[in-house]
Amino acid sequence: GFYLRYLPIAVPEIAIGSLYGTDFHFRFLGFELGDDFGKYQQLGFGVQHKLTRYFDFWSDIYAGYYYQSLGIGKEVSGQFHQVSIRAEKSCARGRYYLMAAYQPFNINFTYDEDDDEINDPVSVDLTADYPIHIELGGELKLSFFRLRAGIRATPPFGINGGVNFVFGEGKSLEK
């Protein structure tokens, strides 16, 4: 009903790492949308492991798995999975990366069609048309925070960005 082409939203994430070459990611966002829509809730977690801790290579290689769920009242529910491999190279002022991922998803919309004569429930199930995801991006170090951006090079094309705040950099249990 709103004919939205884009729905940008920022979701807070906490990342803990590196613990023996593994990073853990947790994200959550929830708030009330009002009586018509109910509650917006987004929950996610992920794990990423540094494969090049076992062998030398010209860049760092990571394998990861991420899960995210989305709910809006009783009308919208979705689940998103991502399995990825990422090559990353650090430089003096930051790092850059190339990532390939398989990212299937399904999302379900249900609502009551409010016609003057009938009140029929409508259900729409959507799945990913393009589950292969290729992304090129980077991160710029600025004191205790990082600016990051990425470009999705496969359909649907897109960009992403963010700010990371870094605490305790250089402390890891990589041994």
DOTIKE-930572 format. One line per field, with one value per residue: residue number from 1; z, y, x of N, C-alpha, C, CB in turn. Coordinates in pm, whole numbers. Glycine has a CB too. Example, Ala and Ser with C-alpha at 12.3 -4.5 7.8 and 13.67 -1.06 7.14 Angstrom:
<pts>
lotor <- [1  2]
nup <- [780  708]
nnorth <- [-569  -225]
neast <- [1319  1285]
caup <- [780  714]
canorth <- [-450  -106]
caeast <- [1230  1367]
cup <- [780  787]
cnorth <- [-330  3]
ceast <- [1320  1290]
cbup <- [905  572]
cbnorth <- [-447  -60]
cbeast <- [1131  1408]
</pts>
This chain:
<pts>
lotor <- [1  2  3  4  5  6  7  8  9  10  11  12  13  14  15  16  17  18  19  20  21  22  23  24  25  26  27  28  29  30  31  32  33  34  35  36  37  38  39  40  41  42  43  44  45  46  47  48  49  50  51  52  53  54  55  56  57  58  59  60  61  62  63  64  65  66  67  68  69  70  71  72  73  74  75  76  77  78  79  80  81  82  83  84  85  86  87  88  89  90  91  92  93  94  95  96  97  98  99  100  101  102  103  104  105  106  107  108  109  110  111  112  113  114  115  116  117  118  119  120  121  122  123  124  125  126  127  128  129  130  131  132  133  134  135  136  137  138  139  140  141  142  143  144  145  146  147  148  149  150  151  152  153  154  155  156  157  158  159  160  161  162  163  164  165  166  167  168  169  170  171  172  173  174  175]
nup <- [0  43  -158  -150  -262  -162  160  381  673  990  1186  1506  1587  1762  1771  1857  1886  1814  1869  1885  1607  1534  1490  1647  1589  1680  1649  1706  1686  1788  1803  1866  1624  1629  1656  1411  1284  1470  1624  1526  1466  1457  1443  1469  1409  1376  1261  1199  1057  1049  798  705  922  943  727  505  300  44  119  381  444  500  627  660  838  855  1011  1001  1125  1059  1163  1140  1317  1294  1030  864  812  807  704  678  542  517  363  339  172  211  93  225  254  439  485  540  618  653  526  255  68  -97  -149  -176  -172  -76  -53  37  88  254  270  416  362  513  514  571  318  287  182  88  76  127  352  304  382  269  144  76  -45  -72  -233  -278  -585  -682  -540  -528  -423  -475  -353  -320  -118  147  433  628  855  1129  1396  1679  1547  1252  912  678  359  92  -228  -401  -650  -800  -920  -696  -756  -531  -255  53  383  679  1025  1242  1578  1756  2012  2220  2022  1865  2062  2086  2076  1909  1907]
nnorth <- [-119  121  161  147  187  174  96  217  137  148  -81  -159  -324  -558  -667  -924  -1015  -1096  -1433  -1689  -1668  -1631  -1435  -1297  -1191  -987  -861  -639  -490  -327  -190  -12  29  134  108  16  -132  -276  -432  -368  -584  -691  -931  -1073  -1283  -1384  -1560  -1558  -1689  -1686  -1820  -1813  -1827  -2070  -2107  -1941  -1662  -1414  -1239  -1198  -1458  -1524  -1722  -1724  -1728  -1601  -1506  -1371  -1240  -1097  -913  -769  -671  -888  -923  -933  -1147  -1270  -1453  -1461  -1587  -1618  -1740  -1703  -1617  -1439  -1226  -1027  -737  -559  -219  80  287  151  -104  -324  -524  -823  -999  -1302  -1451  -1674  -1616  -1691  -1614  -1587  -1429  -1339  -1199  -1121  -1028  -884  -850  -579  -544  -400  -595  -847  -1006  -1121  -1318  -1248  -1384  -1356  -1498  -1449  -1515  -1519  -1388  -1354  -1510  -1515  -1326  -1070  -861  -560  -370  -144  -13  268  378  588  725  608  506  362  417  266  117  -37  -196  -362  -589  -753  -833  -769  -456  -249  -30  -1  116  230  301  205  158  113  -74  -161  -249  -468  -651  -986  -1335  -1505  -1714]
neast <- [78  212  390  674  1000  1254  1382  1556  1742  1897  2069  2174  2480  2677  3003  3221  3548  3883  3850  4046  4070  3808  3518  3230  2902  2627  2300  2027  1710  1425  1100  792  539  293  -71  -179  23  179  461  795  1059  1388  1635  1954  2243  2584  2877  3220  3512  3865  4036  4298  4460  4565  4732  4966  4895  4850  4651  4405  4174  3838  3568  3218  2901  2576  2271  1944  1641  1322  1047  727  474  192  185  417  688  1015  1308  1656  1950  2304  2591  2931  3241  3536  3790  4040  4238  4471  4579  4776  4590  4351  4138  4053  3816  3692  3403  3221  2904  2639  2306  2020  1673  1356  1045  739  424  125  -212  -538  -768  -953  -1243  -1553  -1748  -1629  -1398  -1119  -832  -501  -204  136  425  767  1076  1434  1537  1789  2021  2298  2567  2792  3037  3222  3432  3536  3720  3789  4027  3985  4097  3935  3720  3567  3501  3296  3220  3042  2990  2746  2787  2627  2295  2020  2156  2343  2431  2613  2679  2852  2935  3183  3266  3558  3694  3959  4140  4369  4395  4372  4290  4451  4629]
caup <- [0  49  -280  -113  -348  -72  302  454  818  1059  1293  1588  1591  1848  1722  1954  1817  1753  1964  1807  1466  1512  1533  1671  1562  1731  1620  1748  1681  1810  1846  1834  1507  1649  1655  1277  1238  1575  1662  1433  1538  1374  1527  1386  1466  1275  1303  1089  1099  966  748  683  1044  927  615  456  173  26  189  480  391  605  595  756  832  922  1012  1045  1115  1054  1187  1156  1364  1251  885  790  878  711  750  583  571  427  376  260  172  190  90  282  258  522  444  648  663  660  458  148  61  -201  -85  -252  -75  -113  40  13  191  229  348  401  395  525  555  535  214  346  78  151  80  177  431  276  411  154  185  -32  -9  -163  -215  -349  -727  -704  -413  -532  -379  -489  -297  -310  -21  226  563  652  998  1178  1541  1740  1468  1114  811  583  248  0  -348  -445  -793  -861  -897  -718  -726  -418  -176  197  456  823  1114  1347  1690  1788  2148  2249  1900  1881  2162  2032  2119  1781  1921]
canorth <- [0  243  167  178  130  152  110  217  127  120  -178  -169  -456  -575  -773  -964  -1096  -1227  -1539  -1799  -1646  -1628  -1317  -1321  -1070  -989  -738  -638  -363  -348  -73  -14  108  185  9  -40  -221  -360  -415  -398  -656  -747  -1003  -1144  -1325  -1437  -1605  -1548  -1751  -1654  -1944  -1797  -1849  -2203  -2107  -1808  -1620  -1271  -1163  -1278  -1523  -1553  -1790  -1677  -1759  -1500  -1529  -1255  -1251  -968  -924  -645  -713  -1023  -921  -956  -1226  -1311  -1511  -1439  -1661  -1587  -1814  -1619  -1627  -1301  -1197  -892  -690  -439  -121  175  364  74  -233  -342  -665  -878  -1106  -1379  -1512  -1733  -1547  -1715  -1561  -1592  -1331  -1364  -1089  -1163  -919  -903  -760  -518  -504  -372  -714  -964  -982  -1239  -1308  -1256  -1422  -1347  -1550  -1406  -1573  -1446  -1412  -1350  -1544  -1498  -1189  -1033  -726  -499  -262  -109  52  372  396  725  720  491  458  323  440  156  124  -149  -192  -495  -594  -845  -787  -629  -373  -162  20  -3  194  229  351  109  209  5  -70  -267  -302  -530  -757  -1101  -1466  -1571  -1819]
caeast <- [0  293  471  812  1103  1367  1353  1684  1729  2023  2051  2295  2544  2794  3092  3323  3649  3889  3873  4103  4040  3663  3444  3088  2824  2491  2227  1887  1638  1282  1025  649  500  157  -178  -203  129  235  601  904  1164  1494  1729  2050  2371  2674  3009  3316  3637  3980  4096  4442  4540  4623  4825  5004  4838  4876  4547  4333  4054  3741  3443  3120  2759  2495  2127  1869  1496  1254  903  650  343  155  172  541  791  1116  1434  1764  2074  2415  2716  3020  3387  3582  3934  4057  4377  4488  4678  4807  4475  4228  4141  3956  3777  3606  3325  3122  2814  2511  2218  1877  1583  1213  970  596  333  -15  -301  -678  -817  -1072  -1337  -1684  -1830  -1557  -1278  -1038  -688  -411  -70  233  556  872  1208  1539  1558  1933  2083  2443  2599  2933  3050  3354  3419  3652  3703  3889  4053  3989  4106  3870  3608  3595  3398  3301  3126  3050  2908  2702  2814  2533  2158  1991  2272  2318  2543  2591  2779  2835  3038  3217  3344  3651  3746  4054  4201  4499  4387  4301  4337  4478  4730]
cup <- [0  -73  -251  -209  -265  70  379  605  877  1178  1374  1591  1687  1793  1828  1881  1835  1862  1885  1660  1433  1570  1547  1658  1614  1697  1662  1734  1697  1858  1801  1714  1522  1632  1519  1238  1345  1599  1547  1513  1438  1467  1436  1464  1352  1336  1178  1137  998  925  733  812  1038  814  573  319  162  89  294  415  509  548  702  733  913  907  1060  1028  1123  1078  1202  1190  1329  1099  809  874  772  778  639  631  473  463  284  271  136  192  132  289  339  462  557  703  669  597  347  130  -65  -138  -186  -150  -143  -9  5  121  155  322  315  446  404  571  514  431  262  234  147  168  144  259  418  317  283  208  63  21  -115  -130  -301  -496  -759  -575  -411  -512  -396  -443  -290  -215  53  354  583  803  1030  1331  1595  1663  1323  1028  710  477  159  -117  -384  -597  -868  -835  -767  -671  -609  -352  -29  262  604  895  1221  1454  1742  1928  2167  2126  1929  1986  2103  2090  1996  1795  1900]
cnorth <- [126  261  209  111  96  169  105  214  92  27  -185  -312  -451  -691  -798  -1052  -1032  -1329  -1662  -1790  -1635  -1501  -1355  -1189  -1090  -857  -752  -497  -395  -220  -87  77  167  74  -57  -145  -313  -329  -452  -468  -720  -806  -1077  -1185  -1379  -1481  -1602  -1602  -1720  -1783  -1933  -1797  -1984  -2210  -1963  -1783  -1470  -1182  -1256  -1333  -1562  -1631  -1748  -1732  -1654  -1536  -1401  -1283  -1111  -994  -786  -687  -858  -1035  -959  -1041  -1272  -1369  -1498  -1515  -1615  -1673  -1743  -1662  -1488  -1296  -1051  -859  -561  -349  -19  246  285  -63  -233  -491  -695  -997  -1172  -1452  -1576  -1685  -1573  -1646  -1593  -1493  -1351  -1241  -1148  -1043  -955  -800  -706  -460  -479  -499  -834  -921  -1108  -1217  -1328  -1288  -1420  -1396  -1507  -1479  -1497  -1486  -1424  -1383  -1532  -1351  -1168  -888  -686  -381  -234  -37  149  392  544  720  594  446  434  359  328  173  3  -130  -336  -497  -692  -796  -843  -544  -281  -117  6  78  187  290  244  182  93  27  -186  -328  -358  -639  -872  -1228  -1551  -1692  -1957]
ceast <- [83  380  614  908  1226  1319  1484  1659  1866  1994  2180  2348  2661  2874  3198  3423  3784  3926  3916  4066  3893  3603  3297  3014  2681  2425  2082  1832  1491  1216  880  622  361  55  -198  -101  184  382  694  1013  1260  1599  1826  2173  2456  2805  3098  3449  3747  4050  4248  4522  4609  4726  4854  4942  4859  4769  4485  4206  3965  3622  3342  2980  2684  2348  2060  1720  1437  1106  842  508  316  159  299  635  889  1238  1537  1887  2180  2536  2814  3166  3437  3734  3949  4205  4382  4595  4692  4683  4344  4243  4037  3930  3697  3535  3232  3036  2694  2413  2071  1794  1440  1146  823  519  194  -97  -443  -716  -950  -1158  -1470  -1766  -1761  -1436  -1191  -893  -607  -273  21  368  656  1002  1307  1544  1706  2007  2236  2476  2750  2943  3196  3341  3547  3616  3819  3903  4062  3982  4038  3746  3650  3474  3408  3192  3148  2956  2873  2707  2724  2391  2102  2109  2241  2446  2509  2701  2753  2952  3059  3298  3428  3706  3842  4118  4339  4500  4307  4361  4363  4567  4677]
cbup <- [115  173  -381  32  -462  -104  351  416  859  1108  1236  1732  1450  1999  1585  2077  1667  1635  2050  1864  1386  1574  1431  1812  1410  1884  1470  1893  1546  1910  1789  1957  1383  1552  1697  1175  1182  1541  1786  1362  1631  1278  1623  1269  1578  1167  1367  1039  1114  1040  616  608  1171  901  495  450  163  -121  89  607  305  672  589  754  885  864  1103  967  1228  917  1311  1026  1306  1303  843  752  956  624  793  567  562  434  339  303  71  298  -53  423  114  666  308  598  574  593  558  15  184  -331  34  -353  27  -122  38  10  208  251  318  482  288  625  492  660  75  449  -37  68  -58  60  582  128  518  71  254  -88  6  -157  -251  -284  -811  -757  -375  -667  -229  -638  -157  -451  77  146  679  581  1040  1119  1603  1883  1473  1104  742  654  168  71  -466  -392  -817  -808  -1013  -646  -850  -317  -212  252  410  871  1177  1290  1803  1685  2252  2326  1791  1917  2295  1877  2213  1686  2055]
cbnorth <- [-1  241  263  133  228  250  -2  341  22  252  -319  -120  -500  -600  -735  -1038  -1111  -1229  -1568  -1933  -1755  -1751  -1198  -1384  -1036  -1016  -702  -688  -285  -461  58  31  23  299  74  70  -140  -506  -499  -267  -764  -639  -1100  -1058  -1432  -1334  -1751  -1401  -1904  -1558  -1982  -1668  -1839  -2303  -2188  -1793  -1659  -1239  -1110  -1194  -1649  -1422  -1948  -1530  -1905  -1358  -1652  -1129  -1343  -895  -1008  -554  -624  -1060  -787  -821  -1348  -1195  -1660  -1287  -1816  -1436  -1968  -1476  -1739  -1206  -1224  -882  -668  -477  -52  279  483  148  -349  -277  -703  -919  -1051  -1480  -1408  -1891  -1397  -1868  -1408  -1736  -1184  -1488  -973  -1283  -783  -891  -832  -407  -613  -270  -750  -1056  -950  -1274  -1412  -1123  -1563  -1200  -1705  -1254  -1725  -1470  -1301  -1210  -1683  -1551  -1165  -1052  -718  -454  -293  -25  -54  505  322  810  846  523  559  171  582  21  256  -279  -120  -529  -631  -989  -828  -587  -291  -231  167  -149  338  91  490  -13  270  -2  -75  -373  -193  -427  -705  -1104  -1534  -1474  -1812]
cbeast <- [-89  379  409  842  1140  1483  1255  1768  1622  2092  2012  2266  2590  2753  3157  3260  3616  3990  3745  4058  4099  3596  3461  3065  2823  2488  2236  1872  1666  1259  1087  564  507  127  -307  -202  239  219  633  959  1102  1556  1655  2090  2351  2699  3004  3330  3619  4079  4034  4469  4451  4514  4768  5157  4686  4887  4437  4299  4091  3693  3460  3115  2729  2524  2089  1911  1438  1277  875  655  235  15  129  609  730  1155  1416  1794  2052  2452  2699  3007  3441  3524  3997  3992  4434  4526  4638  4906  4456  4116  4115  4006  3695  3688  3245  3190  2767  2517  2248  1846  1602  1157  1018  553  340  -31  -257  -770  -830  -1033  -1349  -1762  -1872  -1513  -1312  -1046  -647  -411  -70  244  553  892  1209  1674  1494  1976  2045  2502  2554  2985  2986  3410  3311  3745  3697  3849  4182  3870  4042  3833  3492  3628  3414  3285  3142  3018  2981  2556  2956  2553  2068  1861  2314  2231  2576  2589  2779  2813  2999  3297  3253  3766  3630  3987  4211  4599  4321  4308  4234  4540  4791]
</pts>
